[in-house]
C-alpha cells in the first residue's frame, strides 16, 4: 500500500491462516492448489508435486530432506 493505493490494485489477498509444516506433509488438494493440474499426475498429486519441488528447490532443499515450509492460506478479494 506504500506504492499502490488499494483502489488502484487489480487484486487484493487477505491472509486467512499461516502455519508451519514439513513439505512432505502436503495433501492431495494442496498439491493441486500449488499448480499440479488435476489429472496431470501419474500416481498421485503429491508425487507430481515432489518432482516439481525438486525442479525448483532441489539443489538447496531437496524433497528427501523434508524441509520445514510456511503454509499461507488466503482468499481473493476483488
QUIJOCOR-V421464 format. One line per field, one symbol per residue. ss: DSSP state (H for helix, E for strand, L for the rest). psi: psi as a letter, one per 40 degrees, with the letter a starting at -180 (. if undefined). A space follows every 50 residues. Layout:
ss=???
psi=???
This chain:
ss=LLLLLHHHLLLEEEEEEEEEEEHHHLLHHHHHHLLLLLLLLLLLHHHHHH HHHHHHHLLLLLHHHLLEEEEEEEEEEL
psi=eddhideeidihhhhdihihiideehiddddddeehhheeidcidddddd ddddddedddgiddefiiihhhiiihh.
